């Protein structure tokens, strides 16, 4: 009886294979493979006919002709104003901030500056600007880890900058505890709370505001994308944008109130290519492209200043 069942099973498998051959498909094609755009925006059909300048926070006229800025000093001071995402009036004291030498320093083995945030939530680091090409600016990234002075655990952060830092700058940073991060995505709690996946938060600013420190107008009508989406995203991943100070997975571009968006449920990778497109419904202008590191259980953040 067992032999007969094996014979029947073998015949069925041969029949399926024969059908696949007749139809001209390989068995590997029976399941659809991931294609660019399946889990992330892919740039659409290219530039449309929309306006180049629309309103506050929408001036991208510098794209394509950005001047190369050089530092005038050997070091610059970068100040992070660190607050609680779920209560922005609360400053975070006691978290560790390390400046990693370069983006190629994947594990931040070469630390060029480090400090802890003070009672006002401020962390000030003096970082080098020089390279073998001169004073080209600081091109590394920041690694932020808790616990804070109250012994609270926050998500680890990696802070990237889309342009070299060539002068003293101030940036806002919003820390969030893992349990609070999950509550921000009630319909995707399993994805947001997956310790084996990472998340990415991007802030969009236009050309004039790229030269101004935070609290200024963000860039609305910007959509974010991950170029190598099939490598790092799947059906459980989600794109999000802030609306009324709350992240939403049902809108598909930044809003002027808080021009922040990104992705949750990203597979860890050392070279994730991220992009920003302005007005994907019309002009569809790619205004930024950059590369970041995504670690498990970590929120990677990037201030997306025009750099093309």
C-alpha positions as CSV (number, residue, x, y, z in Angstrom):
1,X,0.0,0.0,0.0
2,X,2.9,2.4,0.8
3,X,4.5,1.6,-2.5
4,X,1.3,2.3,-4.3
5,X,0.9,5.7,-2.6
6,X,4.4,6.6,-3.5
7,X,3.7,5.7,-7.1
8,X,0.6,7.9,-7.2
9,X,2.5,10.8,-5.6
10,X,5.3,10.5,-8.1
11,X,2.8,10.5,-11.0
12,X,1.1,13.6,-9.7
13,X,4.4,15.4,-9.4
14,X,5.4,14.4,-13.0
15,X,2.0,15.7,-14.2
16,X,2.5,19.1,-12.5
17,X,6.0,19.4,-14.0
18,X,4.7,18.4,-17.4
19,X,2.0,21.1,-17.2
20,X,4.6,23.7,-16.3
21,X,6.7,22.7,-19.2
22,X,3.8,22.9,-21.6
23,X,2.9,26.4,-20.3
24,X,6.5,27.5,-20.8
25,X,7.1,28.4,-17.2
26,X,9.7,27.2,-14.7
27,X,8.6,25.9,-11.3
28,X,10.4,28.8,-9.7
29,X,8.0,31.1,-11.5
30,X,4.9,29.6,-9.9
31,X,5.2,32.1,-7.0
32,X,5.5,35.8,-8.0
33,X,8.9,37.3,-7.2
34,X,9.4,40.7,-5.6
35,X,9.7,43.6,-8.1
36,X,10.8,47.2,-7.5
37,X,7.9,49.1,-6.2
38,X,6.2,46.1,-4.5
39,X,6.9,47.3,-1.0
40,X,8.2,50.8,-1.6
41,X,7.7,53.7,-4.0
42,X,9.9,53.3,-7.1
43,X,9.9,56.8,-8.6
44,X,6.8,56.4,-10.7
45,X,7.0,57.3,-14.3
46,X,9.6,60.0,-13.9
47,X,9.3,63.8,-13.8
48,X,5.8,65.1,-14.6
49,X,4.6,68.6,-15.5
50,X,4.2,70.1,-12.0
51,X,5.5,73.4,-10.8
52,X,9.1,73.7,-9.6
53,X,8.1,76.0,-6.7
54,X,4.8,75.9,-5.0
55,X,4.8,77.4,-1.5
56,X,6.5,77.4,1.9
57,X,8.6,74.4,2.4
58,X,8.5,73.5,-1.3
59,X,11.5,75.3,-2.9
60,X,13.7,72.7,-4.5
61,X,15.3,75.0,-7.1
62,X,18.8,74.1,-5.7
63,X,18.5,70.5,-6.7
64,X,21.1,69.7,-9.4
65,X,23.2,72.8,-8.6
66,X,24.0,72.6,-4.9
67,X,27.3,74.3,-4.1
68,X,30.0,72.2,-2.4
69,X,30.4,73.7,1.1
70,X,33.7,73.5,2.9
71,X,34.3,74.0,6.6
72,X,36.4,76.9,7.8
73,X,37.6,75.2,11.0
74,X,39.1,71.8,11.9
75,X,36.1,70.9,14.1
76,X,32.5,71.9,14.4
77,X,30.0,71.5,17.3
78,X,26.8,69.5,16.7
79,X,24.1,69.9,19.4
80,X,21.3,67.4,19.8
81,X,18.2,68.6,21.6
82,X,16.8,65.3,22.8
83,X,13.2,65.0,23.9
84,X,10.6,62.3,24.4
85,X,8.6,61.7,21.2
86,X,5.3,60.9,23.1
87,X,5.8,64.0,25.3
88,X,8.0,66.6,23.4
89,X,8.0,69.0,26.4
90,X,10.0,66.4,28.3
91,X,13.8,66.6,27.8
92,X,15.8,63.4,28.1
93,X,18.8,63.4,30.4
94,X,21.6,60.8,30.7
95,X,21.5,59.0,27.3
96,X,24.8,58.2,25.7
97,X,25.8,59.8,22.4
98,X,28.8,58.7,20.3
99,X,30.0,60.3,17.1
100,X,31.2,57.5,14.7
101,X,34.2,58.4,12.5
102,X,32.5,57.5,9.2
103,X,29.6,55.7,7.6
104,X,32.0,52.9,6.7
105,X,32.5,52.3,10.5
106,X,29.5,50.0,10.6
107,X,29.9,49.1,14.3
108,X,31.1,52.5,15.5
109,X,34.5,51.1,16.5
110,X,36.2,54.4,15.9
111,X,34.5,57.0,18.1
112,X,35.7,60.6,17.5
113,X,33.6,62.2,20.3
114,X,31.1,61.1,23.0
115,X,29.0,62.6,25.7
116,X,25.7,62.2,27.6
117,X,22.7,64.5,27.4
118,X,22.4,67.0,30.2
119,X,19.3,68.0,32.3
120,X,18.1,70.2,29.4
121,X,18.3,67.2,27.0
122,X,21.3,68.8,25.2
123,X,24.2,66.7,23.9
124,X,27.1,68.7,22.4
125,X,29.8,66.9,20.5
126,X,32.8,68.5,18.8
127,X,33.6,66.5,15.6
128,X,36.4,66.7,13.0
129,X,35.8,68.2,9.6
130,X,39.1,67.3,7.8
131,X,39.7,64.5,5.4
132,X,42.4,63.8,2.8
133,X,40.5,66.2,0.5
134,X,40.6,69.1,3.0
135,X,38.0,70.5,5.3
136,X,35.1,68.7,3.7
137,X,33.0,68.5,6.9
138,X,31.9,65.7,9.3
139,X,30.5,62.7,7.3
140,X,30.0,60.2,10.1
141,X,26.9,59.4,12.1
142,X,25.7,59.4,15.7
143,X,24.9,56.4,17.9
144,X,22.4,57.2,20.7
145,X,21.7,54.6,23.5
146,X,19.9,54.6,26.9
147,X,19.0,54.1,29.6
148,X,18.4,57.7,30.7
149,X,18.9,59.2,34.1
150,X,15.6,57.7,35.2
151,X,16.8,54.3,34.1
152,X,14.3,54.1,31.2
153,X,15.1,52.1,28.2
154,X,14.6,53.8,24.7
155,X,15.1,52.4,21.3
156,X,18.7,52.6,20.1
157,X,19.1,55.4,17.5
158,X,21.4,56.0,14.6
159,X,21.4,59.6,13.4
160,X,22.6,60.3,9.9
161,X,23.0,63.6,8.0
162,X,22.4,63.8,4.2
163,X,25.0,66.5,3.8
164,X,28.5,66.9,5.4
165,X,28.3,69.1,8.5
166,X,30.5,72.1,7.8
167,X,29.4,74.5,10.6
168,X,28.0,74.4,14.1
169,X,24.5,72.9,13.9
170,X,21.5,72.2,16.1
171,X,19.2,69.2,15.5
172,X,16.1,68.0,17.4
173,X,16.0,64.3,18.2
174,X,12.9,62.4,19.5
175,X,13.6,59.3,21.6
176,X,10.9,56.7,22.1
177,X,10.6,53.7,24.3
178,X,10.0,50.3,22.6
179,X,6.6,49.9,24.3
180,X,5.5,53.5,23.2
181,X,6.7,52.8,19.7
182,X,4.4,49.9,19.4
183,X,1.4,52.0,20.5
184,X,2.1,54.4,17.7
185,X,1.2,51.7,15.2
186,X,-1.9,50.0,16.7
187,X,-2.7,48.2,13.4
188,X,0.9,47.0,12.9
189,X,2.0,46.3,16.5
190,X,3.8,43.0,15.6
191,X,5.8,44.7,12.9
192,X,6.7,47.8,15.1
193,X,7.6,45.6,18.0
194,X,9.7,43.0,16.1
195,X,13.2,43.0,17.8
196,X,14.7,41.4,14.7
197,X,13.6,44.3,12.4
198,X,14.6,48.0,12.3
199,X,12.8,51.2,11.5
200,X,13.7,54.3,9.5
201,X,12.4,57.9,10.2
202,X,13.2,60.6,7.6
203,X,12.7,64.4,7.9
204,X,12.2,66.4,4.7
205,X,13.3,70.0,4.3
206,X,13.6,72.1,1.2
207,X,16.5,74.2,-0.1
208,X,16.1,77.4,2.0
209,X,15.3,75.5,5.2
210,X,18.3,73.1,4.7
211,X,20.4,76.0,5.8
212,X,18.4,76.7,8.9
213,X,18.4,74.8,12.1
214,X,15.2,72.8,13.2
215,X,11.8,74.1,14.2
216,X,11.5,75.7,10.8
217,X,9.0,74.8,8.0
218,X,9.3,71.2,6.8
219,X,8.8,70.1,3.2
220,X,5.3,68.9,2.4
221,X,4.4,66.6,-0.5
222,X,7.5,64.5,-0.3
223,X,7.4,60.8,-0.6
224,X,10.2,58.5,0.6
225,X,11.5,55.3,-1.1
226,X,13.9,52.5,-0.5
227,X,15.6,51.6,-3.8
228,X,16.6,48.1,-2.9
229,X,13.2,47.4,-1.4
230,X,13.1,43.7,-2.3
231,X,16.2,43.1,-0.2
232,X,15.0,44.7,3.0
233,X,11.2,44.9,2.9
234,X,8.4,42.4,2.6
235,X,4.7,42.1,3.1
236,X,4.9,42.9,6.8
237,X,6.8,46.1,6.3
238,X,5.0,49.5,6.3
239,X,5.5,53.0,5.0
240,X,4.3,55.8,7.3
241,X,4.0,59.6,7.5
242,X,3.1,61.8,10.4
243,X,-0.3,63.5,10.4
244,X,-1.4,65.6,13.3
245,X,1.7,64.5,15.3
246,X,0.8,60.8,14.9
247,X,2.3,58.4,12.4
248,X,-0.1,57.0,9.8
249,X,0.3,54.1,7.4
250,X,-2.7,55.3,5.3
251,X,-1.2,58.5,3.8
252,X,1.6,58.5,1.2
253,X,3.5,61.8,1.6
254,X,4.8,64.3,4.1
255,X,2.6,67.0,5.6
256,X,3.8,70.5,6.4
257,X,3.0,70.3,10.1
258,X,5.6,67.6,10.7
259,X,7.4,66.6,7.6
260,X,8.5,63.2,8.9
261,X,7.9,59.7,7.5
262,X,9.6,56.4,6.9
263,X,9.3,52.7,7.2
264,X,8.9,50.0,9.9
265,X,9.7,46.3,9.6
266,X,13.0,46.7,7.7
267,X,15.4,43.8,7.5
268,X,18.8,44.8,9.0
269,X,21.4,45.9,6.4
270,X,24.5,47.9,6.2
271,X,23.7,49.7,2.9
272,X,20.0,50.7,2.6
273,X,19.5,53.2,-0.3
274,X,16.9,55.8,0.6
275,X,15.4,58.5,-1.6
276,X,13.0,61.4,-1.4
277,X,10.7,62.5,-4.2
278,X,8.9,65.9,-4.2
279,X,5.3,66.0,-5.5
280,X,5.1,62.4,-6.8
281,X,1.7,63.3,-8.2
282,X,3.2,65.9,-10.6
283,X,6.8,67.0,-10.7
284,X,8.1,63.8,-9.1
285,X,11.5,65.3,-8.6
286,X,14.1,63.2,-6.8
287,X,15.6,65.7,-4.3
288,X,17.8,63.4,-2.2
289,X,19.4,60.0,-2.3
290,X,21.5,58.6,0.6
291,X,22.7,55.4,2.2
292,X,22.1,54.4,5.8
293,X,22.6,51.5,8.2
294,X,19.6,49.6,9.6
295,X,20.1,47.5,12.8
296,X,17.6,45.2,14.5
297,X,15.6,46.9,17.3
298,X,17.0,50.3,16.3
299,X,15.5,53.4,14.8
300,X,17.7,55.0,12.1
301,X,17.0,58.7,11.6
302,X,18.0,61.0,8.8
303,X,17.5,64.7,8.2
304,X,16.9,64.7,4.4
305,X,18.4,67.9,3.1
306,X,18.6,68.4,-0.7
307,X,21.9,67.1,-1.9
308,X,21.7,66.3,-5.6
